[in-house]
Amino acid sequence: MILAAGLGTRLRPITDETPKALVAVDGVPMLERVARHLISAGVDRLIVNVHHHADQVLGFLESRDRFGVDVLVSEEAGAPLETGGGLLHARRHFRGDEPFFLHNVDVVSDVPLSHLFRAHVASGALATLAVSDRPASRRLAFDRLGLRGRVDERAGTAEWVREADGETREYGFAGIHVISPSFFELVEERGAFSIMAPYLRLAGAGRPILPYDIGGALWLEMGDPDRLARARRLMESGSATD
């Protein structure tokens, strides 16, 4: 599933007329970059949630012949449902028989998605989160058992859901998940909510939510104009692939 329903408020005024999903980097809309990266890893069905300028996203999908795979659209009326609410709202579109990717639309990377998927399956985790050891004001904390909390320096808060088991390490989240289908049965939250709410609650109950360190893989997040401009410079110059 590609999370493409956000309003893109931090990218205004670009997103006043264009949905964030269709903002281009080196001539290619972010939605297309993410979709083709997932397909190259073996994905044969895409679920795309839409809200802001939904008609433009739907038209774009048709113009690309839905990238040659089965594409289902989950439209969110009213206000966007955030990451967790959006995933739950789209539940009917999932086959429900194997783990699936959840991927932010504004993240472009060369993370080896097939390796991430295999690591998730081998571990038996409820969810596996792509992370990196990079400076970040918001970080997820993991120990030997998996997720145990998060830190938000901007808000001056730290949330711990259980006692540490061994060394705790903090990572920046990369916006890419692999999730086991049993997750849906464990979600109690409703309405609009961040997926981190059930992750933390379930981690506190002993469910394994594990990190996958992407190491030195290319990773670009384009949530605001400065990051978008940097990503465009890197992609256009070829520096991102050097």
C-alpha positions as CSV (number, residue, x, y, z in Angstrom):
1,M,0.0,0.0,0.0
2,I,1.2,3.5,-0.9
3,L,0.2,6.2,1.5
4,A,-0.8,9.1,-0.9
5,A,-3.7,10.8,0.9
6,G,-1.9,13.5,2.7
7,L,-2.6,17.2,2.2
8,G,1.0,18.0,1.7
9,T,0.7,21.1,3.8
10,R,4.4,21.5,4.3
11,L,4.9,21.5,0.6
12,R,2.6,24.5,-0.1
13,P,2.2,26.3,-2.4
14,I,3.3,23.5,-4.7
15,T,0.5,21.3,-3.3
16,D,-2.3,23.9,-3.6
17,E,-2.9,22.7,-7.1
18,T,-1.0,19.4,-7.3
19,P,-1.3,16.5,-4.9
20,K,2.0,15.6,-3.1
21,A,1.9,12.2,-4.8
22,L,2.3,13.8,-8.2
23,V,5.1,16.2,-7.4
24,A,8.0,15.3,-9.7
25,V,11.6,14.6,-8.8
26,D,13.8,14.6,-11.9
27,G,10.8,14.6,-14.1
28,V,9.1,11.5,-12.4
29,P,6.2,11.9,-10.0
30,M,6.9,10.5,-6.5
31,L,4.0,8.1,-6.8
32,E,5.5,6.6,-9.9
33,R,8.9,6.2,-8.4
34,V,7.5,4.4,-5.3
35,A,5.2,2.2,-7.4
36,R,7.9,1.1,-9.7
37,H,10.3,0.4,-6.9
38,L,7.7,-1.8,-5.2
39,I,6.9,-3.6,-8.4
40,S,10.6,-4.3,-9.0
41,A,10.6,-6.1,-5.7
42,G,7.9,-8.4,-6.8
43,V,4.7,-6.6,-5.8
44,D,1.8,-7.4,-8.1
45,R,-1.0,-5.5,-6.4
46,L,-0.9,-1.9,-5.3
47,I,-3.4,-0.2,-3.0
48,V,-3.2,3.6,-3.1
49,N,-5.1,5.8,-0.7
50,V,-6.2,9.2,-2.0
51,H,-7.9,12.3,-0.7
52,H,-6.4,15.7,-1.7
53,H,-6.9,16.2,-5.5
54,A,-8.0,12.6,-5.7
55,D,-9.2,13.0,-9.3
56,Q,-5.7,14.0,-10.4
57,V,-4.2,10.9,-8.8
58,L,-6.8,8.6,-10.4
59,G,-6.2,10.2,-13.8
60,F,-2.5,9.7,-13.4
61,L,-2.9,6.0,-12.6
62,E,-5.0,5.5,-15.7
63,S,-2.5,7.5,-17.8
64,R,0.2,5.0,-16.7
65,D,-2.0,2.0,-17.3
66,R,-1.8,1.4,-13.6
67,F,1.8,0.4,-14.0
68,G,0.8,-2.9,-15.5
69,V,-0.4,-4.4,-12.2
70,D,-3.6,-4.6,-10.2
71,V,-4.1,-1.2,-8.6
72,L,-6.9,-0.6,-6.1
73,V,-7.8,2.8,-4.8
74,S,-8.9,3.6,-1.3
75,E,-10.6,7.0,-1.2
76,E,-10.8,8.9,2.1
77,A,-13.8,11.3,2.3
78,G,-13.9,14.2,4.7
79,A,-10.4,14.5,6.3
80,P,-7.4,12.3,5.8
81,L,-7.2,9.3,8.2
82,E,-3.4,9.4,8.8
83,T,-1.2,6.4,8.4
84,G,-3.0,4.0,10.8
85,G,-6.6,5.1,9.9
86,G,-5.8,5.0,6.2
87,L,-4.4,1.5,6.4
88,L,-7.4,0.3,8.4
89,H,-9.9,2.0,6.0
90,A,-8.2,0.1,3.1
91,R,-8.4,-3.3,4.8
92,R,-11.0,-4.7,2.4
93,H,-8.5,-4.4,-0.5
94,F,-5.9,-6.7,1.0
95,R,-5.8,-10.4,0.2
96,G,-5.0,-11.1,3.8
97,D,-2.8,-14.2,3.2
98,E,0.7,-12.8,3.4
99,P,2.7,-9.8,4.7
100,F,2.5,-6.5,2.8
101,F,4.5,-3.3,2.3
102,L,3.3,0.0,3.6
103,H,5.2,2.8,1.9
104,N,5.1,6.6,2.3
105,V,4.6,8.3,-1.1
106,D,7.2,11.0,-0.4
107,V,10.1,8.6,0.2
108,V,12.3,7.8,-2.7
109,S,15.0,5.2,-2.0
110,D,17.0,2.2,-3.4
111,V,16.4,0.2,-0.2
112,P,16.5,-3.5,-1.2
113,L,12.8,-4.1,-0.6
114,S,13.0,-7.8,-1.4
115,H,15.6,-8.2,1.3
116,L,13.5,-6.3,3.8
117,F,10.5,-8.6,3.0
118,R,12.6,-11.7,3.4
119,A,14.0,-10.5,6.8
120,H,10.5,-9.8,8.0
121,V,9.2,-13.3,7.0
122,A,12.3,-15.0,8.6
123,S,11.9,-13.2,11.9
124,G,8.2,-13.9,12.4
125,A,7.7,-10.2,13.5
126,L,4.3,-8.5,13.5
127,A,5.9,-5.6,11.6
128,T,9.4,-4.7,10.4
129,L,10.3,-1.0,10.1
130,A,13.0,0.3,7.8
131,V,15.2,2.6,9.8
132,S,18.5,4.3,9.6
133,D,21.2,5.6,12.0
134,R,20.9,9.2,11.1
135,P,20.3,12.5,12.9
136,A,16.6,12.9,13.4
137,S,14.5,14.9,15.9
138,R,12.0,12.1,16.0
139,R,13.4,8.6,16.6
140,L,12.2,5.1,17.3
141,A,13.9,3.2,20.1
142,F,14.6,-0.6,19.8
143,D,16.3,-3.1,22.1
144,R,16.9,-6.9,21.8
145,L,13.1,-7.6,21.7
146,G,12.2,-4.9,19.2
147,L,10.4,-1.6,19.5
148,R,10.2,-0.2,23.1
149,G,9.6,3.5,22.6
150,R,10.0,6.8,20.7
151,V,11.7,10.1,21.3
152,D,10.6,13.5,20.0
153,E,13.2,16.2,20.6
154,R,11.0,19.0,19.2
155,A,8.3,18.2,21.6
156,G,10.7,17.4,24.4
157,T,9.1,14.0,25.0
158,A,10.0,10.4,25.3
159,E,7.5,7.5,25.4
160,W,8.6,4.1,26.7
161,V,6.2,1.2,26.6
162,R,8.2,-1.4,28.5
163,E,11.4,-1.9,30.4
164,A,14.6,-2.3,28.3
165,D,15.9,-5.7,27.5
166,G,19.6,-5.1,26.7
167,E,21.0,-2.1,24.9
168,T,18.5,0.4,23.5
169,R,19.4,2.1,20.2
170,E,17.5,5.0,18.5
171,Y,17.0,5.3,14.7
172,G,15.2,7.6,12.3
173,F,12.2,5.9,10.7
174,A,12.5,5.6,6.9
175,G,8.7,5.5,6.1
176,I,8.7,1.9,4.8
177,H,7.1,-1.0,6.7
178,V,6.4,-4.7,6.1
179,I,3.4,-5.8,8.1
180,S,1.9,-9.2,8.8
181,P,-1.8,-9.5,8.1
182,S,-2.6,-10.5,11.7
183,F,-2.0,-6.8,12.5
184,F,-5.5,-5.9,11.4
185,E,-7.0,-8.1,14.0
186,L,-5.0,-6.4,16.7
187,V,-5.9,-2.8,15.9
188,E,-8.2,-1.2,18.4
189,E,-7.8,2.4,17.3
190,R,-10.5,3.9,15.1
191,G,-10.9,7.1,13.0
192,A,-7.8,9.1,12.1
193,F,-4.7,7.9,13.9
194,S,-1.0,7.4,13.4
195,I,0.1,3.8,12.9
196,M,2.7,4.4,15.7
197,A,-0.2,4.3,18.2
198,P,-1.0,0.6,17.7
199,Y,2.7,-0.2,17.1
200,L,3.7,1.2,20.5
201,R,0.7,-0.3,22.3
202,L,1.3,-3.8,20.8
203,A,5.1,-3.5,21.5
204,G,4.3,-2.8,25.1
205,A,2.2,-6.0,25.1
206,G,5.1,-8.1,23.8
207,R,4.4,-8.2,20.1
208,P,7.7,-8.1,18.1
209,I,8.1,-5.0,16.0
210,L,11.6,-5.1,14.6
211,P,14.0,-2.7,12.9
212,Y,15.6,-3.2,9.5
213,D,18.7,-1.0,9.2
214,I,18.9,0.3,5.6
215,G,22.6,1.2,6.1
216,G,24.0,3.3,3.3
217,A,21.1,2.9,0.9
218,L,19.8,5.9,-0.9
219,W,17.0,7.5,1.0
220,L,15.3,10.8,0.3
221,E,12.3,12.2,2.0
222,M,10.5,15.1,0.4
223,G,8.1,16.4,3.1
224,D,9.0,20.1,2.8
225,P,10.4,22.5,0.1
226,D,14.0,22.3,1.3
227,R,14.1,18.5,1.3
228,L,12.4,18.5,-2.1
229,A,14.8,20.9,-3.6
230,R,17.8,18.9,-2.2
231,A,16.3,15.7,-3.6
232,R,15.8,17.3,-7.0
233,R,19.4,18.6,-7.1
234,L,20.8,15.1,-6.2
235,M,18.6,13.2,-8.7
236,E,19.2,15.7,-11.5
237,S,22.9,15.8,-11.0
238,G,23.2,12.0,-10.7
239,S,24.8,12.4,-7.2
240,A,22.1,10.3,-5.6
241,T,23.1,7.2,-7.6
242,D,26.9,7.7,-7.4
